[in-house]
């Protein structure tokens, strides 16, 4: 599969949603849907890495599919509000690279401390 940009994914989702009269859900409905999808991801992570194995009759979902659902609803949410996700990503990375730049121990700092 070829790599897609965020802009391409936003256009692809918009083309899909635009074929339906209902269009995008309201922001509150999308937030509820996003919460639901995050809960489904939590369930899959708990099954894979926690102490709660799946029941024999439970659907065979995966962390990958649940992350895909969250990405889809995130793109829908952004599209409905006219938000460019690449631009939002750039703003968030700027925040992490400035405000949070000294928040965690960098790997190179760990290595140099071990060399002493």
KOLDREN-450728 format. One record per atom (N, C-alpha, C): z, y, x; residue number from 1; atom name. Coordinates in Angstrom, 3 decimals. Atoms other than C-alpha are relative to their C-alpha. Layout:
KOLDREN-450728
z/y/x/n/atom
Z/Y/X/NUM/CA
...
***
This chain:
KOLDREN-450728
z/y/x/n/atom
0.000/-1.174/0.844/1/N
0.000/0.000/0.000/1/CA
0.000/1.248/0.897/1/C
0.077/-1.224/-0.798/2/N
-0.833/3.471/1.300/2/CA
1.197/0.897/-0.268/2/C
-1.110/-0.940/0.118/3/N
1.815/6.090/1.910/3/CA
-0.427/1.188/-0.854/3/C
0.290/-1.127/0.883/4/N
1.975/8.832/-0.728/4/CA
0.938/1.154/0.329/4/C
-0.852/-1.173/-0.159/5/N
3.258/12.361/-0.393/5/CA
0.780/0.212/-1.296/5/C
-0.738/-0.344/1.216/6/N
5.829/13.726/-2.820/6/CA
-0.903/0.696/-1.001/6/C
0.919/-0.710/0.904/7/N
3.136/16.010/-4.236/7/CA
-0.900/-0.996/-0.726/7/C
0.845/1.022/0.637/8/N
0.894/12.993/-4.891/8/CA
0.785/-0.780/-1.048/8/C
-0.819/0.725/0.964/9/N
3.749/11.137/-6.583/9/CA
0.280/0.871/-1.226/9/C
-0.246/-0.883/1.137/10/N
4.542/14.185/-8.722/10/CA
-1.241/0.108/-0.883/10/C
1.241/-0.062/0.795/11/N
0.878/14.439/-9.799/11/CA
-0.237/-1.313/-0.742/11/C
0.200/1.307/0.627/12/N
0.702/10.693/-10.511/12/CA
0.912/-0.174/-1.219/12/C
-0.937/0.102/1.119/13/N
3.819/10.783/-12.706/13/CA
-0.414/0.957/-1.113/13/C
0.414/-0.963/1.013/14/N
2.576/13.913/-14.462/14/CA
-1.219/-0.498/-0.776/14/C
1.180/0.548/0.674/15/N
-0.770/12.261/-15.216/15/CA
0.417/-1.107/-0.977/15/C
-0.478/1.071/0.874/16/N
1.099/9.266/-16.665/16/CA
0.681/0.586/-1.242/16/C
-0.758/-0.575/1.118/17/N
3.479/11.347/-18.818/17/CA
-0.902/0.824/-0.911/17/C
0.874/-0.893/0.766/18/N
0.717/13.745/-19.924/18/CA
-0.873/-0.719/-1.015/18/C
0.824/0.737/0.960/19/N
-1.111/10.981/-21.795/19/CA
0.737/-0.262/-1.318/19/C
-0.793/0.237/1.202/20/N
1.708/10.830/-24.373/20/CA
0.356/1.315/-0.677/20/C
-0.324/-1.206/0.771/21/N
2.306/13.376/-27.152/21/CA
1.431/0.464/0.248/21/C
-1.410/-0.341/-0.167/22/N
6.048/13.235/-26.542/22/CA
0.269/0.772/1.300/22/C
-0.188/-0.681/-1.282/23/N
5.698/14.440/-22.940/23/CA
1.328/-0.354/0.651/23/C
-1.261/0.222/-0.705/24/N
8.794/14.799/-20.802/24/CA
1.166/0.093/-0.970/24/C
-1.239/-0.111/0.761/25/N
12.260/14.240/-22.256/25/CA
0.660/1.333/0.333/25/C
-0.763/-1.210/-0.284/26/N
14.640/17.188/-22.439/26/CA
0.842/-0.224/1.258/26/C
-0.836/0.169/-1.196/27/N
16.729/17.884/-19.320/27/CA
1.271/-0.812/-0.265/27/C
-1.218/0.780/0.287/28/N
19.867/16.501/-20.999/28/CA
-0.307/-1.485/-0.180/28/C
0.393/1.406/0.180/29/N
18.072/13.310/-22.029/29/CA
-0.350/-0.628/1.342/29/C
0.338/0.550/-1.322/30/N
16.727/12.903/-18.492/30/CA
1.238/-0.212/0.851/30/C
-1.248/0.181/-0.738/31/N
20.171/13.407/-17.018/31/CA
0.717/-1.263/-0.472/31/C
-0.605/1.222/0.537/32/N
21.497/10.695/-19.323/32/CA
-0.746/-1.228/0.504/32/C
0.804/1.133/-0.484/33/N
18.621/8.415/-18.332/33/CA
0.250/-0.236/1.484/33/C
-0.264/0.132/-1.424/34/N
19.230/9.136/-14.639/34/CA
1.361/-0.661/0.227/34/C
-1.337/0.600/-0.111/35/N
22.921/8.270/-15.077/35/CA
-0.061/-1.496/-0.299/35/C
0.174/1.413/0.357/36/N
21.913/5.017/-16.746/36/CA
-0.635/-0.772/1.150/36/C
0.688/0.670/-1.109/37/N
19.558/4.152/-13.886/37/CA
0.906/-0.141/1.223/37/C
-0.944/0.086/-1.119/38/N
22.222/4.941/-11.269/38/CA
1.014/-1.108/-0.264/38/C
-0.902/1.094/0.357/39/N
24.565/2.597/-13.149/39/CA
-0.648/-1.362/0.241/39/C
0.712/1.258/-0.241/40/N
21.927/-0.140/-12.977/40/CA
-0.118/-0.274/1.497/40/C
0.022/0.162/-1.456/41/N
21.570/0.472/-9.228/41/CA
1.374/-0.462/0.492/41/C
-1.352/0.383/-0.406/42/N
25.356/0.236/-8.843/42/CA
0.257/-1.476/-0.300/42/C
-0.172/1.412/0.379/43/N
25.314/-3.085/-10.671/43/CA
-0.712/-0.921/0.992/43/C
0.749/0.825/-0.954/44/N
22.623/-4.473/-8.344/44/CA
0.652/0.004/1.377/44/C
-0.684/-0.073/-1.298/45/N
24.441/-3.243/-5.225/45/CA
1.270/-0.845/-0.043/45/C
-1.209/0.803/0.142/46/N
27.639/-4.822/-6.523/46/CA
-0.326/-1.491/0.035/46/C
0.401/1.408/-0.027/47/N
25.814/-8.121/-7.072/47/CA
-0.395/-0.433/1.405/47/C
0.502/0.361/-1.335/48/N
24.249/-8.030/-3.607/48/CA
1.051/0.123/1.100/48/C
-0.923/-0.281/-1.097/49/N
27.104/-6.625/-1.522/49/CA
1.464/-0.026/-0.412/49/C
-1.372/-0.014/0.484/50/N
30.213/-6.759/-3.694/50/CA
0.487/-1.399/-0.310/50/C
-0.630/1.283/0.322/51/N
32.414/-9.474/-5.045/51/CA
-0.407/-0.530/-1.375/51/C
0.364/0.384/1.365/52/N
30.633/-9.780/-8.403/52/CA
-1.390/-0.639/-0.020/52/C
1.313/0.649/0.055/53/N
27.852/-12.394/-8.388/53/CA
-0.605/0.100/-1.395/53/C
0.695/-0.043/1.286/54/N
25.242/-12.365/-11.121/54/CA
0.317/-1.244/-0.816/54/C
-0.109/1.137/0.911/55/N
25.655/-14.549/-14.166/55/CA
-1.355/-0.685/-0.041/55/C
1.255/0.760/0.038/56/N
23.032/-17.245/-14.602/56/CA
-1.020/0.590/-0.963/56/C
0.913/-0.525/1.016/57/N
21.558/-15.505/-17.653/57/CA
-0.376/1.470/0.221/57/C
0.319/-1.408/-0.262/58/N
21.302/-12.008/-16.049/58/CA
-1.409/0.151/0.555/58/C
1.370/-0.276/-0.449/59/N
17.892/-10.480/-15.415/59/CA
-0.059/0.085/1.514/59/C
0.205/0.002/-1.442/60/N
16.477/-10.753/-11.916/60/CA
-0.560/1.344/0.441/60/C
0.393/-1.323/-0.480/61/N
16.378/-7.059/-10.946/61/CA
0.264/0.081/1.493/61/C
-0.251/-0.163/-1.425/62/N
16.528/-5.712/-7.431/62/CA
0.369/1.439/0.295/62/C
-0.338/-1.344/-0.447/63/N
17.863/-2.727/-5.563/63/CA
-1.277/0.825/0.128/63/C
1.280/-0.700/-0.158/64/N
14.256/-1.807/-4.765/64/CA
-0.520/0.534/-1.335/64/C
0.492/-0.435/1.318/65/N
13.248/-1.682/-8.447/65/CA
0.892/1.079/-0.600/65/C
-0.917/-1.006/0.545/66/N
16.361/0.283/-9.409/66/CA
-0.180/1.336/0.721/66/C
0.287/-1.239/-0.728/67/N
15.683/2.828/-6.647/67/CA
-1.322/0.600/-0.474/67/C
1.275/-0.475/0.542/68/N
12.112/3.045/-7.953/68/CA
0.174/0.676/-1.349/68/C
-0.283/-0.626/1.296/69/N
13.436/3.785/-11.451/69/CA
0.641/1.374/0.189/69/C
-0.669/-1.283/-0.265/70/N
15.662/6.539/-10.043/70/CA
-1.008/1.008/0.546/70/C
1.030/-0.896/-0.528/71/N
12.726/7.996/-8.101/71/CA
-0.897/0.492/-1.130/71/C
0.856/-0.380/1.124/72/N
10.576/7.982/-11.254/72/CA
0.671/1.064/-0.871/72/C
-0.670/-0.966/0.877/73/N
13.173/9.778/-13.383/73/CA
0.269/1.300/0.751/73/C
-0.180/-1.219/-0.797/74/N
13.852/12.227/-10.531/74/CA
-1.287/0.815/0.003/74/C
1.294/-0.690/0.029/75/N
10.150/13.062/-10.398/75/CA
-0.260/0.588/-1.389/75/C
0.152/-0.524/1.366/76/N
10.033/13.414/-14.203/76/CA
0.846/1.243/-0.192/76/C
-0.926/-1.119/0.138/77/N
13.049/15.721/-14.082/77/CA
-0.565/1.226/0.716/77/C
0.553/-1.112/-0.782/78/N
11.499/17.869/-11.341/78/CA
-1.255/0.552/-0.662/78/C
1.238/-0.454/0.635/79/N
8.100/18.019/-13.050/79/CA
0.280/0.813/-1.256/79/C
-0.281/-0.680/1.265/80/N
9.596/19.045/-16.380/80/CA
0.570/1.397/0.226/80/C
-0.601/-1.300/-0.306/81/N
11.390/21.951/-14.696/81/CA
-0.845/0.816/0.986/81/C
0.886/-0.710/-0.916/82/N
8.477/22.951/-12.432/82/CA
0.531/0.064/1.430/82/C
-0.580/0.033/-1.349/83/N
10.305/21.964/-9.231/83/CA
-0.893/-0.816/0.917/83/C
0.757/0.683/-1.049/84/N
8.290/21.049/-6.135/84/CA
1.005/-0.777/0.845/84/C
-0.990/0.809/-0.703/85/N
10.231/18.129/-4.648/85/CA
-0.104/0.109/1.518/85/C
0.126/-0.181/-1.452/86/N
8.817/18.644/-1.143/86/CA
0.727/1.273/0.430/86/C
-0.699/-1.253/-0.294/87/N
10.089/22.216/-1.211/87/CA
1.512/-0.184/-0.152/87/C
-1.426/0.276/0.194/88/N
13.455/21.050/-2.588/88/CA
0.549/-0.799/1.177/88/C
-0.405/0.806/-1.166/89/N
13.625/18.468/0.215/89/CA
0.159/0.877/1.235/89/C
-0.083/-0.898/-1.157/90/N
12.909/21.140/2.833/90/CA
1.266/0.855/-0.057/90/C
-1.200/-0.826/0.154/91/N
15.711/23.315/1.447/91/CA
1.262/-0.813/0.278/91/C
-1.164/0.856/-0.227/92/N
18.169/20.419/1.472/92/CA
0.124/-0.355/1.483/92/C
-0.055/0.327/-1.428/93/N
17.234/19.431/5.030/93/CA
0.451/1.205/0.815/93/C
-0.474/-1.210/-0.686/94/N
17.732/23.040/6.138/94/CA
1.516/0.108/-0.132/94/C
-1.450/-0.040/0.233/95/N
21.205/22.913/4.580/95/CA
0.715/-1.006/0.909/95/C
-0.637/1.011/-0.839/96/N
22.060/19.672/6.382/96/CA
-0.098/0.350/1.484/96/C
0.194/-0.337/-1.416/97/N
20.639/20.948/9.686/97/CA
0.725/1.266/0.421/97/C
-0.745/-1.207/-0.348/98/N
22.646/24.186/9.521/98/CA
1.466/-0.169/-0.384/98/C
-1.388/0.079/0.466/99/N
25.797/23.950/7.414/99/CA
0.697/-1.273/0.467/99/C
-0.621/1.295/-0.307/100/N
26.421/20.264/8.132/100/CA
-0.354/-0.536/1.386/100/C
0.495/0.504/-1.291/101/N
25.018/20.075/11.680/101/CA
1.095/-0.601/0.877/101/C
-1.090/0.533/-0.825/102/N
28.444/19.384/13.244/102/CA
0.976/-0.856/-0.800/102/C
-0.898/0.729/0.901/103/N
29.900/17.368/10.395/103/CA
0.273/-1.426/0.462/103/C
-0.144/1.393/-0.420/104/N
29.326/13.904/11.852/104/CA
-0.243/-0.117/1.497/104/C
0.162/0.239/-1.425/105/N
29.388/12.463/15.375/105/CA
-1.415/-0.481/0.274/105/C
1.372/0.369/-0.354/106/N
25.916/12.345/16.851/106/CA
0.016/-1.182/0.959/106/C
0.097/1.194/-0.847/107/N
24.815/9.147/18.584/107/CA
0.033/0.378/1.471/107/C
0.016/-0.387/-1.411/108/N
24.086/10.949/21.873/108/CA
1.372/0.463/0.479/108/C
-1.351/-0.406/-0.363/109/N
27.630/12.421/21.831/109/CA
0.879/-1.224/0.221/109/C
-0.769/1.233/-0.134/110/N
29.102/8.955/21.345/110/CA
-0.314/-0.651/1.331/110/C
0.428/0.635/-1.229/111/N
27.078/7.608/24.259/111/CA
0.560/0.727/1.209/111/C
-0.483/-0.763/-1.156/112/N
28.043/10.429/26.631/112/CA
1.521/-0.118/0.143/112/C
-1.451/0.170/-0.074/113/N
31.743/10.044/25.720/113/CA
0.354/-1.362/0.579/113/C
-0.256/1.346/-0.515/114/N
31.550/6.301/26.491/114/CA
-0.295/-0.112/1.487/114/C
0.370/0.020/-1.408/115/N
30.000/7.025/29.889/115/CA
1.095/0.577/0.889/115/C
-1.027/-0.672/-0.799/116/N
33.040/9.047/30.998/116/CA
1.113/-0.926/0.405/116/C
***
